[in-house]
Amino acid sequence: MNKTLAVKNGIIVTMNQKREVFDGSLLVENGKIVDIYRGKDVPRADTEIDARGSIVTPGFICAHTHLYGILLRGATLNITPPTDFTQNLQRIWWLMDEEMNYQDAYISALTASLELLRSGTTTFADTFSGPNAIKGVLDFIDKGVNEVGIRGILSFEATQRRNLDEGYNGLQENVRYIKSLTDGKMRGMISVHASFTVTDDLLKEAESNATELNVPLTIHASEGRWDLYHNLERYGKRTFERLNDLGLLNKRAVVAHAVNVNEDEMGIIQKTRTNIVHNPLSNMLNAVGVAPVPELKKLGVNLSLGNDGYIFDTFENMRAAFLLHKVNKLDPRVMSFLDVIEMSTINAAKSYGIDGELGSLEIGKAADIVIIKPFVRPTPLVPSSSYAYLINGVNGKDVDTVIINGEVVLSEGVPTRVEMEKVNEKANEIVKNYWDRLAKAKERIEVLKL
């Protein structure tokens, strides 16, 4: 007999088609939501969690991240300070990529997964880059993620910035991993770094792989101006024009950033039903500009939210998306609470074609549930105030319980599968060695000949 779990007496933020919010309870069996109760009609279950004074949401979905970015936290790099985004890549990220090994990939996946979990993220889409750790590296990342118990969509970021073969090796690692999958909680996708670090031939091969395997294809596009200038100079086309001409843009495409785009490119995005992932905190950090999110929203483009490997707290990223466009447009009406909550739940699920299973609290969907208990509640916490509380009133530390596929993987703010002190000790040991290598690494500015 399957054991049941009930989440009782919470404010249920469903994110269903009607976006219903009400006082109620959820009943879970065999990893799925089997019933939803309104009001005080409380189910009986083998395990019961009292969500009184809490907001109950679907598991949040981070639509774009680089788990290994967590290893930069606090690092001192022996470099000339970058003055723009291109130099950020050349002097920080590409230096970091080349020093990555398999153990670094594993520990970054383990620790980043824990940080995502702590703020209620139950699913993420990750792209890893490490030219000296390609074959089999996704298995090491998979191991770290599985130890925590969250869901991952993993990929290796194919690039030809050093040589042509490495790009194809990256694609092969994605294909190998996708074909090896047996665990329904883990998924794979095809990943390409950006149009300015790969050839047309590799982009076509990536799309062919994604089509054959029926998986998403993700790429960074028009993040910094280098991408735009490269394509205009080499191909006489803007970034999205080139990608569209090569057949990469469709409903399976998940494109990160889309900052430096014009109206024609936004029209291409709309027409091809391409999914766009907004990364506001990363865009601010890298000083690349502000993506035209309000304009894309008016066109009906599916927009989701990512962290791009920078800040892993879901609520900080939602707040940034909520505020950035107000100040950019000098209009406080731009972006609603619901807009950004949708970007982190049901819209993100749609981006990866998993909205039939995740992204909302509905009968038959996977039981990925987050219970948020605000430590300070200065005003009434009721259904009508829940959206505002989620954006203006809480952060990751207010997440009390996280349930994934019916399993409690965070209880009272503490992971249930791993011991944090042991993880921190292991991480410090591995990352100290990584930092030592980074400190000795010399800046290498590669001349792209693509």
VONU-32228 format. One line per field, with one value per residue (C-alpha): residue number from 0; x, y, z. Coordinates in pm, whole numbers, plus 32768, in hexadecimal, padded with zeros to 4 digits. Each point is the difference from the previous one (the first is absolute). Layout:
k: (NUM;...) .
east: (X;...) .
north: (Y;...) .
up: (Z;...) .
//
This chain:
k: (0;1;2;3;4;5;6;7;8;9;10;11;12;13;14;15;16;17;18;19;20;21;22;23;24;25;26;27;28;29;30;31;32;33;34;35;36;37;38;39;40;41;42;43;44;45;46;47;48;49;50;51;52;53;54;55;56;57;58;59;60;61;62;63;64;65;66;67;68;69;70;71;72;73;74;75;76;77;78;79;80;81;82;83;84;85;86;87;88;89;90;91;92;93;94;95;96;97;98;99;100;101;102;103;104;105;106;107;108;109;110;111;112;113;114;115;116;117;118;119;120;121;122;123;124;125;126;127;128;129;130;131;132;133;134;135;136;137;138;139;140;141;142;143;144;145;146;147;148;149;150;151;152;153;154;155;156;157;158;159;160;161;162;163;164;165;166;167;168;169;170;171;172;173;174;175;176;177;178;179;180;181;182;183;184;185;186;187;188;189;190;191;192;193;194;195;196;197;198;199;200;201;202;203;204;205;206;207;208;209;210;211;212;213;214;215;216;217;218;219;220;221;222;223;224;225;226;227;228;229;230;231;232;233;234;235;236;237;238;239;240;241;242;243;244;245;246;247;248;249;250;251;252;253;254;255;256;257;258;259;260;261;262;263;264;265;266;267;268;269;270;271;272;273;274;275;276;277;278;279;280;281;282;283;284;285;286;287;288;289;290;291;292;293;294;295;296;297;298;299;300;301;302;303;304;305;306;307;308;309;310;311;312;313;314;315;316;317;318;319;320;321;322;323;324;325;326;327;328;329;330;331;332;333;334;335;336;337;338;339;340;341;342;343;344;345;346;347;348;349;350;351;352;353;354;355;356;357;358;359;360;361;362;363;364;365;366;367;368;369;370;371;372;373;374;375;376;377;378;379;380;381;382;383;384;385;386;387;388;389;390;391;392;393;394;395;396;397;398;399;400;401;402;403;404;405;406;407;408;409;410;411;412;413;414;415;416;417;418;419;420;421;422;423;424;425;426;427;428;429;430;431;432;433;434;435;436;437;438;439;440;441;442;443;444;445;446;447;448;449) .
east: (8000;808B;8034;7F56;8076;7F26;805F;7EF1;7F6D;80E0;7FC3;8009;8095;7F9F;8089;7EF5;7F5B;7F19;8121;7F28;8076;7F41;8019;8017;80C2;80AA;8004;812A;8023;8108;80B6;7ED0;7EF4;7EC6;7F0F;7FE0;7F1D;7F73;7FB9;800B;7FB6;8142;8071;8089;8151;811E;80D9;7F6C;80AC;7F55;8027;7F3E;808C;80B2;7FEC;7FFE;8084;806D;8173;80B7;80B8;8146;7FFE;8171;812C;816E;8026;8179;7FE5;7FD4;8176;8051;7F62;8109;8118;812A;8072;8153;7F77;7FE2;7EA2;7F13;7F65;7EE5;7F4B;80EE;8121;7F31;7FF4;816D;8090;7F12;7F16;80E5;8121;7F1C;7F7F;815C;805C;7EC7;802D;7F0B;800A;7FCB;7ED0;7F78;802D;7F70;7ECC;7FD6;8023;7F3C;7EE5;7FF1;7FEF;7EEF;7F40;801D;7F36;7EFC;808C;7FA6;8067;8116;8098;817D;8111;8162;813A;8156;80D6;80E9;7EE3;7F0C;7FCA;7F2E;7FF5;7E84;8001;80C6;7F0A;7EDD;8096;8014;7E9C;7F73;80A2;7F29;7EC6;7F95;7FB5;80F9;800A;8173;80D9;8162;8032;8096;80F8;810C;80B7;8142;7FDA;7EF1;800D;7FAC;7EAE;7FA0;808B;7F17;7ED4;8061;8007;7E9D;7F89;80B1;7F66;7EA1;800A;807E;7EE2;7F19;7F9E;7ECA;8073;812F;7FED;80F4;8008;80E4;80CA;80D0;80C0;7FB1;7FFB;814C;80C0;7F79;7FE7;7EC6;804E;8005;7EBB;7F5C;8086;7F7A;7EA5;800F;8059;7EE7;7F02;806C;7FF6;7ECD;80A4;8028;8121;808B;80EF;806A;7FA1;8024;8077;811C;8037;8121;7F04;7F48;813C;8097;7ED1;7FDD;816F;8025;7EA7;7F51;7EEA;7F90;8019;7E99;7FF7;8128;7F75;7EB0;809A;80B7;7EBB;8051;7ED4;7EC2;7F29;8114;8105;8051;80CC;80A7;800E;7F89;8075;8085;7EE0;7F33;7E91;8041;80AE;7EE5;7F16;80D4;7FF2;7E87;7FCA;80DF;7F6F;8160;8016;80CA;80A6;8032;812E;7FDF;8102;8107;7FB3;8034;8141;8091;7F7C;7F76;7EB8;7E93;7F41;7EB9;7F2E;7EC5;8005;8033;7EE6;7F12;805A;7F99;8161;802B;80E9;80A7;8103;8165;812B;811A;80DC;8003;7F04;7F4F;7EE8;7EBA;7F63;8121;7FE6;7E88;8024;8108;7F1A;7EE2;80C5;80F9;7F02;7F47;8133;806D;7EAF;7FCA;7EAB;7F9A;7EE8;80F3;8017;7F05;8036;7F57;80D6;8142;7F68;7F89;8162;8087;7EF5;7F13;80B0;814D;7F5D;7F6F;815A;807B;7EC0;7FC2;7ECC;7F2B;80BD;808E;7FCD;7EAE;7F43;7EF8;7F74;80D3;813B;8140;8001;810D;7F8A;809E;7F86;806C;7FD4;8056;80CA;7F69;7E92;7FB8;7EC1;7EF0;8074;7EC8;7FC0;7FDE;8152;80C5;808F;807B;809B;80BA;809F;8020;7FFC;80D0;814F;809D;8028;7E86;7FDE;7FA3;7FB6;8043;7F5E;8078;7F48;7F51;8144;8053;815F;8004;7F61;7FFF;8109;80E8;8052;7F94;80EC;8153;80B3;8058;813C;8090;7FAA;80A2;813C;8018;7FBD;8106;8105;7FB7;7FCD;813D;80C0;7F32;8040;8176;7FFB;7F36;80F6;811E;7F42;8065;7F10;7FDE;7F53;7F98;7FDC;7EC4;801F;7EA0) .
north: (8000;8156;80F4;8151;815D;812E;816E;809C;8158;80D2;8110;7F3B;80C2;7F13;80AC;7F3A;808D;80DA;8061;7FA4;804E;7F85;7F76;7E89;7EBB;7F0C;7E86;7F4A;7E91;7F48;8143;80B2;80F0;7F2E;80F8;8170;8077;815C;80A1;7F2E;7EB4;7F59;7EAA;7EEA;7F72;7F2A;8137;8156;8153;812B;8129;80F2;8161;7F96;802D;7EBB;801E;7F1E;7FB7;8123;7FC2;80AE;8009;8050;7FD2;7FA0;7F34;8019;817A;7FCC;7FB5;816C;8075;80C4;7F99;80E5;7FFB;8071;80C8;815F;8076;7FD9;813A;7F59;7EB6;7F7A;8029;7F59;7ECD;800E;8051;7F4D;7EFC;7F6B;7FFA;7F51;7F0A;7F88;7FB2;7F2F;7E8C;7EEA;8029;8176;7FBC;7F0B;80E0;812F;7F35;7F82;8154;80C7;7F01;802F;8178;7FE6;7F11;80ED;8108;7F12;7FB4;7E99;7FF9;80B2;8007;8001;802D;7F98;8074;7F60;7FB5;7F24;7F39;7F9D;7E8A;7F75;8146;800E;7EBF;80B4;8122;7F09;7F5B;8149;8060;7EAB;8008;8130;7F72;811A;7FF1;8068;803A;7FD8;8057;8044;8152;7FB7;8107;801C;8129;7F33;7F0C;7F6C;7E9E;8068;807E;7EAE;7F50;80D6;7FA1;7E90;8019;8089;7EE9;7EF5;807E;8021;7E9C;7F7C;808E;7F18;80DB;80CD;8117;804B;807B;8074;8100;807B;8135;80EF;811E;8121;804D;80BB;7ECC;7EFC;7FC8;7FDC;7E8F;7FC4;80C1;7F26;7EC5;8074;8036;7EAD;7F5A;80B3;7FA1;7E94;7FDB;80E2;80D2;8178;80C0;8121;8116;8158;810E;817B;8014;80F4;80D2;7F22;7EFA;80FF;809B;7EAD;7F93;814B;8003;7E92;7FB0;814A;7F95;8050;7EE4;7F82;8028;7F13;7F05;8003;7FD0;7ECD;7F6B;8017;80CD;7F40;7F9F;7F16;8116;809C;813D;80AF;817D;80A6;8151;80A7;7FBF;80E3;7FF6;7F21;7F00;800C;7FB6;7ECF;7F8A;8025;7F57;7ED4;7FD5;8009;7FFC;8117;7FE8;814A;8019;8159;7FE8;7F72;810A;810D;7F5D;7FEC;815A;7F84;80BF;7FB9;7EFB;807D;7F1E;80D9;801A;7E88;7FC0;80D7;7F2A;7EC6;7F72;7EF7;809E;7F4E;8059;7F8C;805A;7FC5;7F6E;813C;801A;7EB7;8083;7FE9;8127;80ED;7FB3;8034;814A;8074;7FB2;80B1;8140;8021;804A;8100;80D7;7FBE;8072;8107;7F5E;7F52;7F4A;7F2B;7E95;7F78;7F10;7EEE;8044;7F9F;7EDF;7F6F;8026;7F28;7EF1;7FAB;80CE;7F5C;7EAB;8058;8067;7E9C;7F4E;7F7C;80CD;7EC5;7F84;8130;8175;8001;7F53;7F2F;7EA3;7F09;80D3;7FA5;805C;810E;80E3;8121;8076;8164;8077;8172;8039;815C;8035;8170;7FF9;7EF8;7EDB;7FA2;7F85;8163;8068;7EC7;807D;8141;7F3B;7F1F;8128;8106;7F43;7EC0;7F70;7EA8;7FEA;8005;7EB8;7F00;7EC2;7F83;7EC7;7F6D;7EDF;7FC9;7FEE;8101;8072;813B;8002;8135;8094;7ED4;7F10;7E9E;7F40;8093;808F;8169;800A;7ED4;809C;8149;7F51;7F37;8137;80D1;7EF3;7FD5;8170;806D;7F34;8098;8161;7FB6;7F9E;8134;80E3;7F74;8008;8109;80CF;7F82;80DD;7F1D;808B;7F6D;7F98;7F7C) .
up: (8000;7F9E;811C;7FEB;805E;8048;8000;80D6;8044;7F20;7F01;7EBC;7EDC;7EE8;7EC6;7F48;7EC8;80D2;80EB;812B;8161;8130;8161;7FE7;8006;7F12;8006;7F6A;7FA9;7F36;7FAE;7F6E;8076;8016;809E;8055;8117;8030;814E;8139;7F5B;8072;7F7F;80D6;7F9E;807D;8018;8043;7FE5;809E;7F13;80D9;7FD6;7EC2;7E88;7F3B;7E9D;7EE6;7FFF;7F60;7EBA;7FA7;7E85;7FD1;80E4;800D;813D;7FF4;8022;8175;801A;7FAD;8144;80BD;7F11;7FC8;7E97;7F83;7EDB;7F79;8060;7ED6;7F6E;7F3F;7FD0;7EF9;80EF;8110;7F22;7FA0;8156;80ED;7F6D;7EF8;80F5;80F8;7EFA;7FA3;8169;8041;803C;804D;8179;7FDE;7F28;8103;8130;7F4F;7FA3;8164;80A9;7EFD;800F;8178;7FDB;7EFA;80DF;8128;7F48;7F75;7EA7;7FAE;7E90;7F46;7EA3;800A;7EFF;8061;7F51;802F;7ECC;80CD;8098;7EF0;7FD5;811D;80C8;8004;80CC;8110;7FFE;8003;8136;80BF;7FA8;805B;8156;804F;7F5E;7F18;7E8D;7EF8;7E8A;7FB8;7ED7;7F91;7F5D;7EAA;7F8A;7EF6;808F;8022;7EE0;7F26;808C;8164;7F8D;7F71;8133;80D2;7F2E;8019;817B;7FFE;7F1C;80D0;8143;7F73;7F7B;814F;80D0;80BE;812A;7FB2;80E7;7F26;7E9C;7EF9;7EEB;7EEB;8057;7F2F;809F;7F12;7E90;8014;8078;7F0D;7E8A;7F31;7FD8;8175;8031;7EF6;80A6;8150;7F70;7F56;814C;80B7;7EF6;7FF5;8179;802B;810E;8035;7F6A;80CC;7F9D;807D;7F07;7FF2;8167;7FBB;7EC9;7F90;7F91;7F2B;7F6D;7FB0;7F39;7F4C;7FA0;7F9C;7F78;7FBE;80E9;8160;80FC;7FF3;7E86;7FDF;80FA;7F51;7EA8;8088;8086;8173;806B;8051;8129;8080;8001;8150;7FCD;8122;8016;7EB7;8085;7EC5;7F10;7F21;7F9A;7ED4;80DC;80FD;7EE0;7FA6;8168;8001;7EB0;804F;8161;808E;817C;80A5;8156;80B4;80EA;809F;8118;7F15;7EFC;8107;807C;7EA1;7FA1;7EB3;8004;8045;7F3A;7F62;80DB;8006;7E84;7FD7;80F6;7F30;7ED2;80BD;8016;810D;8101;8120;8105;8039;80D7;7F02;8113;80D5;8121;8046;80E0;7F3B;80B2;7FBC;7E8E;8000;80B6;7F09;7EDA;80AF;8042;7EE2;7EF0;80D2;8022;7E9A;7F7B;810F;802F;8145;7F49;7F38;8079;80FB;811F;7F37;7ECC;80B0;80C3;7EB3;7F77;811B;7FF4;7EE4;7EF2;8051;7FED;7EAB;7F86;802B;7F9E;815F;805B;7FF2;8130;80B4;8034;80B2;8118;7F52;8026;7F3D;7FFC;80B3;8170;7FF2;8117;80BF;8155;804C;8165;8020;813C;8023;7FA6;8049;7F34;7FD0;7F2E;7F3D;7E9D;7F7A;8092;7FA1;7EB4;80A3;811E;7F0A;7F4D;8111;8146;7FFD;7F9C;7FF0;8177;8026;7F43;8107;7F3D;7EA1;7F75;7EB6;7F5E;814C;80CA;810B;7FA2;80D9;8158;80DF;7F1E;801D;7EDF;8051;7F1B;8059;8130;7FBD;80D2;7F4B;7EB0;8063;8075;7EBE;7F2E;80B0;7FCB;7E8B;7FB3;80B2;7F01;7EE8;807F;8014;7E90;7FA6;80B3;7F31;7EB7;7F08;7F39;7E9C;7F03;7EE4;7EA2;7F6F;7E94;7FCF) .
//
